[in-house]
Every structure is written in structure tokens, then in C-alpha cells.
Amino acid sequence: MESNHQSAWVTRSLHSVWHPCTQMQHHETVPLIPVRRGQGAWLYDHEGRRYLDAISSWWVNLFGHANPRINAALKDQLDTLEHAMLAGFTHEPVIELSEKLSALTGHVLGHSFYASDGASAVEIALKMSFHAWRNHGKTDKQEFVCLQGSYHGETIGALAVTDVALFKDAYGPLLRAAQTVLSPDARQARDGETAADVARRAAADVERLFQQKADRIAAIIIEPLVQCATGMAMHDPLYLQLVRALCDRYAVHLILDEIAVGCGRTGTFFACEQAGIWPDFVCLSKGISGGYLPLSLVMTRDDIYQAFYSSDVRRGFLHSHSYTGNPLACRAALATLQIFADDDVLAANRIKAATLTAALQPLAQHRQVRNFRQQGMIWAFDAIDATPDFSRRFFATAVEHELLMRPIGSTVYLMPPYILDDAEIAGLAASTLTVFDQTMAG
């Protein structure tokens, strides 16, 4: 039974806070959870009940809540510089972060432009691509290409290259239409096909479009290896290799949205490393600050940067955010990168991934499950014959079992922080099976 104290927090929130990605009326039957504190992989409410954050609080919290090393870095930064505008000024955290990220790409992507959230990073990459072509005199290159089922954010520009009806349909009249090509989603394999075959078929669709319209296309945007918000659609790295070659051949920019799939989530720091390619632009956000503070950035090549380098202000990149390159957020990101280096996180994650994959085998073999799949520190499976309210019922049941999980439609996914111990891994797998069985039976 919820106490009066806890209930008061819920009531106050419902009266004053408009929650994101939420039909508020649903909270008449599915109560809000007022979180009081976080520690490690767990969130705690006002009554001391705990919930394993199995989705890293929307895929951002890489190293646990209240991580002592990130906390210490932020406390130190607070006493030095909390914020300064980045127009006409600079500071140590943003310089050091830019240099470290550039080094992680072998200095192929040597220039970073900062914002606060993933959708803004996508907007920046789209604008940069268009403006770079214009500065090169190719003013007809104004169109963009996205994948079927793609999701890149919910601001107007980012929504234009998103292909999820739930997010897009209501705002369709406000959007500039993008070209849409086949997704390389391996679940679309025909009888006898492999994931690589699906990748080749999807890349052929890109080539058909480029043959017809490359002179009008500025860029194609792809979420590499895993299209997350469309239901964790995973594809073969071959697709990225093929599309990179097509972009080179037809003079089209390649934008990779690594907002959710970067920062080690797919098994390498950048997902595109598994294909052995680099894009013209890469967008980062979410985990880059360890889940602490809003931070996003676009990394790009020197030739793109040089297209804007001029004494003419009109040739400069005309975009700004008040909190661009915020020192606190950059310091959190530097602490996050230091944990990757100090703890050899990518190697440790391979061991954790194998352990959790083995523990999830009862779900993989479940008679009501299909398409069990895993990429790095992402697991997903699709429920067979799920009811329309499956996601909400699963979420509510998971809370009863000390889990924070939010299925996407009939797709259940796990994207836990990288710090789970063996007991937490075993508990997560067992509880997920229990919650799934109870939800399907309900």
C-alpha cells in the first residue's frame, strides 16, 4: 500500500508536471513512481523500495547512479567553472573532451560541435551537411534519406528523418519530407537468407535511390547496427560498409546517429567501428556524460570543417545553443571516458554480455518469444500474440518485481548499466522471465 507521503509526491507531479512520451490519462491506472535517490544500478522510491534500472534510464546511465568517480569530477568542476558561453570563449573541459574523442576516431573526425540533446545533434548534422554542400556551390543538394522505422528525435528537423508513425503523424504538416529506404533489419530475412543478405538487399535500395536523385541528396542518416526506438532492429555491419561505399561513389554525406548505440553500447566505443568505416558526421549524446547532464555533439571531418572556414560570416555554421559545451557536462563526459580507460570497460562488457545472454536462454527458447537477439550490451525479443496494452502491463508488472523496464510495443529489451555484478545479472534474467510469463498470462 502506498503511503500518504509517497502518494503526495505522485499527486503533486500529476498536477504540475507534463511527463514526456506519456498519455497522462494512463496514470489514473498506472501510478507514477516517485524516485528519491539512485545508487549503482538501482533506483529507490520514498518508501525504500528499489528498482533495477534495466534500461539505464532511457539508455543514458552507463556506470550506475551516484557513481563516485563522476561525482568527484563534478564536485571539483563546480568550484572552478560551472558555465561560460562558447562563442568567443573556450575552456579546458571542452578542449580536452574534443581531443580525446577525436583520438578515439584516429583523428578522422577531428572537429566537434556541441549541443545539449540528441535531437539537437541530429539537427546540427543535417544543417551542416546542407550548408557544406551549399558552400561548395551544390545548392540542389537539399534532401535527406532515412531508413524505414528510423528514429532520430522529435524536434522538427529530426522528426523529418524519423519514420515512426506514433511520433511523426501528428506533426506531419510541419515537416519537410525525406526519402525513405529499406531497413536492413535482420528480422526481415526471407527463407534461406542471412542477415548479410538482408543488408545487401537494403543497400541495393539505397543505390537505386542514389542513381535517380544523388544530385539532390545531401545526406543519408543511419542508426548503426541497432535501430533502437523502432523495436531494437539489428543489422549486419556489412550494410554500413556498402552504404559508405555508395556515399563515396555518389557524393552523398553519411550521418551516423550513435546517440543510443555509441559509447560502448554495441560492443565497441563507436558502433561503426565494427564495420571498419567512419562517417562524415557522427552524433553522440545519452551515455557520453554517463547519464549525468544533458550533452550532445556532432563530430565531423576536416574537409567539412574547411567548407565553412572563411572571412564571410554567411559561410560560417550559423547555429548556437546557450549551454553549448557546458563545462560541467564536459567534465562528466571526461570522467566517463576515464572509466572506460581505467576499467577496460569494453573487455569487461564482453564477459557480462556472455553471462547475461546465457542467463536469458529460457526466454530465448520460450514458446511465446521470437527473434531473441543481442548486440553488445543490448538484448531484445518480440512477444508472440501480445495484446495492444502489453507494454503498459509489462511495465507495471516489472515494477512489482523490482525492475524498471519499458517495452517498445511488443518488443521487450534490456539495456542495463555496465556495472551489474553476477548476482544482479542472474536476478535480472530470472525476474524478466517471471514478468514476461505473468504479463502474457494476464
N, C-alpha and C positions, 0 to 999 in steps of 0.2 A: 504494500500500500504506500502510495506516495505521500510524504509528509507535507504538512501545511507550508513549511519553509520552501521545500522543493517546488511545490505547486505554485507558490507565489512568484518564483522566478519564471516559470513557464507562462503564467498569466501576463506578467509584465512584458515578456518578449512578444507574445502574440498580439498585444495591444500596441506595441511601438516599433517592432522590427519586421520588415518585409523580407522574408528569407529567400535566398537565391534558388533558382531551379526548383521551385516548390509551388504546388497548388495549395494555398494556405488553408483552404477548407478541409483538406485531408487531416490537418492537425486536430480536428474535432474528434477523430478516432485513433490517430497515431500520434501520441504525445511527443513533444519536443523533449530532448534530454539536456538539461542544463549542466554544462561541463564546468567543474570548479577548478580542476588542475590536471596536468598531464605529467607522467613520469615514465620514461622509457617507451615501450610500445603501448602503454596503457593510458586511457583517459578515465577520470574519476568524476562522478557527479557529487551533488551536495550531500548525499546520504552515504557516501563512501563506496557505492557500487562502482565496479570498474568494467571497462570495455576494451578489448584488444583492438587496436586501430589497424585492422587488416587491410585497409585501403589507403593508409598513410595520409588520412585527412585530405582526400581528393588528390593523392599522388604526390604530395609535396614533402612529407616528413620522412627524410631518409634515415636519420640516425637517432630517432626517438625524441620524445618531448622532454623539454628541460635538459637537453644534452649539456653536460658540464663544460665541455671544451668550447662549444659555440657560445654558451652563456658567458664564459670568461672573456672571450674575444669581444662580445658586445658590451660588456661592462667596462672594459678597457677603452673601447672606442667612444663610449658615452662621455668620458672625461676628456676627450681630445677634440672631436668634431662630430656633431650629430647630423649637420646638413650644410651644404653650400651649393649654390647654383653652379651648373657645369658649363654654362655659357660664359666664356671669358675667364673661367677659373678651372682649376683641376685639383686633385688631392691624391694622396698616396694609395688609399684602398682601391680606387677605380683604376689607377695606373697598374698597380700590382695584379689586380684581377684580370685586366685585359691582357697583360703579358703572359700570365700563367695559362689562360685559355688559349691564346694564340699558340703557345708552345705545345699544348695538347693536340693541336692540328698540324704539328710540324711547321707552323708558321704559314700554312697555306691560307688560312683565314686569319689575317693579321690585324683586322680593324673591327672594333666592337662599338656598337651604338646602343645606348641604354634606355630602358623604359621601366614600367612597373608591373606589367601583367602580360600574360601570353598573347591575348588578342591584340594588344598594342604592338607586340613584337611582330606579329603577322602583318599588321597594317604597315609597319615600317618597312618590312621586306618587300611588300607589294609596291609601295610608293617608291622605294629605292630602285627596284627593277624598272618600273615605268620611266622614272626620271633619268636613270642611267642611259636607257635607250634614246630618250629624247635628247640628252646632251650629246649623244653620238650621231644625232641627225635622223634617227629612225623613229619618226614620230607616229608611224602607223602601228607600232607595236604597243598596243594598249590592252590586250585581252589576257585573261589568265585561265589556266586549266587546273581542275581539281579532280580527285578520284570519286567514284561513286561511294556514297556512305562516308565521305570525309567530314571531319570536324576540325575547324581551326579557330573557333572563337565566336563571340556573339556581338561584337561591335559591327558596324555596318560593312566595313571593308572585309573583315574576317568572315562575316556571315555570308558574304557573296561567294566565297570559295568553300563554303560548308554545304554538305549535301545530306543533312539530317532533317527530315521534314518537320519533326517536332519543334526544332529551333527556328527553322527558316520560313515556314509557310506564312506565319502571321505577319512577317515583315517583308514579304516578297516584293510588294510595290516600291519599297525603298531601295532595293538592291540592284546593282548592275550585274547582269547575268554573266556567269562564267561558263566555259566549256567543260563538260564532264566526260571523263573516260572510264573504262572498265577498271574495277578494283582488282588487284592481284590476290585477293582473299583466297587462301588455300582451301577454304571450305567449299569453294565453287568448282573444285576438281570434278571432271566428268569421269565416268568409268574408265579405269586404266590410266588416268592422268596423275602426275605428281604435282607437288607444289611448284616445282620449276616449270612444268608445262603451263600451269595457270599464269605464272609470271611472264612467260614468253607470249602467251595469248593476250594478256593485258598490255604488254609493251607494244605489240603489233597494233593495238588500237590507238596508242599514243602516236605511233609513226603515221598511221593513216590520217590522223588529225593534223600533224605537223606538215605532211605533204600538201595538204589543202590550205593551211592557214598560218604557217610559220611566220610569214612576213607581217602578220598582225598579232602574233602571240608574244607577250613579254616574258612570261614565266609559267612553269608548272610547279605546283606546290604539293608535297607528299609528306605524310607522316611515316617515316621509315620503319619497316619491319612489323609494326603493330599500329593499326588504325583503332585507337582506343575507344572513343566515345560512340562509335558505331557498333560496339559489341566485341572489342578485342579481336579484330580481324587480323590474322597474322599472315605474312607472306614471305616468300623466299628472297634472300638478299640479291639473287640474280636480277630481280626486277629493277633494283636501283642501278646495277651495272648497265643494264640495257637502256634505261631512260637517260642515264648520264651520257652515254654514247650518242643517243638521239639528240639530246640538247646541244652537244658539241657540233653535231653534223648540221643541225637546222638553226643554229644561233638562237637558242631559247635558254633563258636562265632557269636553273634548278634551285628551288627553295625547299629546304628540308625543315619541317616543323618537328623539332626534337624537344618540344616543351614538356611532354609527358614521357617520352621514350628515351631522352638523354639522361645524363648524369648517372650512368651505370645501370639503368633500369632494364635494358635488354641484354646485358651481359658484357658490353664494352662501354666506355665512358660516353662516346657518341655512337648511336645505333649504326650510322652509315659506315663506321669502321669495319663492320662485318661484311660489307660489300666491297671494301677496298677502294672507295671513292670519296671525294669531297664535293659538296655542292658549291653553288655560287653564293648562297646565303644559308645560314643555319640559325634557327630561332631557338633560344633557350629561356626557360622560366621554371616554375614549380620547384623542383628539387635543388636548383642551383644555390639557393640560400639555406638549404637544409630544412625548409618549411618554416622559417622564422619570420621573414619580412618580404613584402612584395618586391620582386626584382625580375626584370626580363632584359634580354639583349638580343641583338642581331649581329652575327659575325659575318664578315664578307671578305672577298679577295681584294688585292691591291689594285687590280685593273678596274674594279667597280669604284673603289675609293678615288682613283685618279680621274674617273669620268666627272667627278664633282669638284675637283681641285682647280680653282680658277679665281681670278680677281673679280669676276662678275658674280654678285650676290645671287642672281637668279639661277645660276648654275649650281649653287650650293644646295645641300639637302635641307629642305625647309620643313623641319619637324622638331618639336620640342615637348618635354614634359617637365613640370615643376620639380619633380623628385628624380629626374634623370641622374643615374649614377650615385644615388644616396649613399653616403659613407657607411652608415650602419648596415645597410643591406649588403653592400660590397664586402664589408668586414665579415658578415655572416657567411657569405659565399667563400671567402678566403679560408675561413675556419673549416667549412665543408670540404673544400679541396684538400686541406691539410689532413683531415681524417682519412680521405681516400688514400693519400700517400702513406701516412703513418701506419695504417691498419691493413694495407694491401687489400682494400675492400673488394675489388673485382675478383681476386682469387678466393677470398672468404665467401663471397656470394655464390660462387660455383658450388661450393660444398653445401651451403644452406639450400640452394636450389635443388640439388640432387636429393637431399634429405626430405624436403617438403614434397617433392614430386613422388617419392616413394611412399610417403605417408598418405598421399591423396589417391593412391591406387584404388581403394574401394569406391571412390567417386568416379574415377576414370572408367571403371568396369560396371558402373551402376546401370541397371536396365532402363532408367529414366534419364540417362545422360548421353549426350552425343557430342562429338567434337571436343573432347578433352584436349587441351593444348597448353603449351608452356614456352615462353621465350624469356630467358634470363630470370628476372625476379617478377614475372607476370605469369599468372595461371588463370585459365578461364575454361568454362564448359557451358553448354547450352542445355536447358531443361526441355525435355520432350513433353509436348501437350501441356505447357504451362498456361495457367489462366491469365486473363488480362491484368489482374491485380497481383500477379506473382511477385513482382519486385517489392511492393509495399509490404506484403505479408512476410516475405523473406526477411526484410529489414527488421520488422517488428519482432519476428521470432529470433533473429540473431541477437538482438538486444537482450532478450531473456536469457541467452546463453553467453553473455559477456563478450559479444562480438559486435564490432562496427563493420557492417558490410552493406553495400548498396548495389544490387544487381542492375544491369542495364537491360531493361526489358526482360527477356527470358535467359539472358546471359549472366551467370554468376562469375565474378572474377575476384582474385586476390592480388593485391599489390602492397604487401606489408613492408614496414621499415626494414632496413638491412641489419638490425641488431637482435633479431629473435634468437633465443637460445634453444637448445634441443627440446626442453620441456614445453616452451611456448609453441614451437613448430608442431609437436605432437598434439598439443591441445587445440591448436588452430585447425588442424586436419580433422580431428575427431569431432569437434564442435560443428564444423562446416557440414560434415556428413549428417549429423543429427538434425541440424537446422534444415537442411535440404529435405530430408525424409519427412520431417514434421510439416514443412510448408507444402510439399506435394500431397501429403495425406489430408491437409486441411481443406 
